Amino acid sequence: MVSRHAAHAYWSRLWVQHMDVSYDPLLETLRIVAAHQAEHKITASEEPVVRLLIDLPRLLARATEFNPPGQAERSFDETWLLALSSALRMADADNYRFLLLSRMTAQNASEFHFLFRQALTLLDEAG
């Protein structure tokens, strides 16, 4: 069975002129979860995506910025997370390691990697 992501990539190449190039399902999911987390002041969760977003400021040693869902403009943090996701999916270990270590310590990068993989696996399974 073809995943939704693979189908999107296939059809996007055929009809680029009709595609909203600013839309990214991963980005929109992260934005929605970040907005929900902020609105309800969630500080702990067993949900992998929520836990990732809760722990991210601590791992980066600074606050993170997520734009509201549906906005075309991307924050630096959003662009960084999408670049990490892309590097992981393309098995580009050098770029992935560079992106991680450019913003956090090796110990924090190890913890982040575990959380990030859990969140991406859950989102991939969801479709």
Buried (B, 14 or more C-beta within 10 A) or exposed (E): EEEEBEEBEEEEEEEEEEEEEEEBEBBEBBBBBBBEBEEEEBEEBEBBBBBBBBBBEEBBEEEBEBBEBEBEEBBEBBEBBBBBBBBBEEEBEEBBBEBBEEBBBEEBBEBBBEBBEBBBEEBEEEE
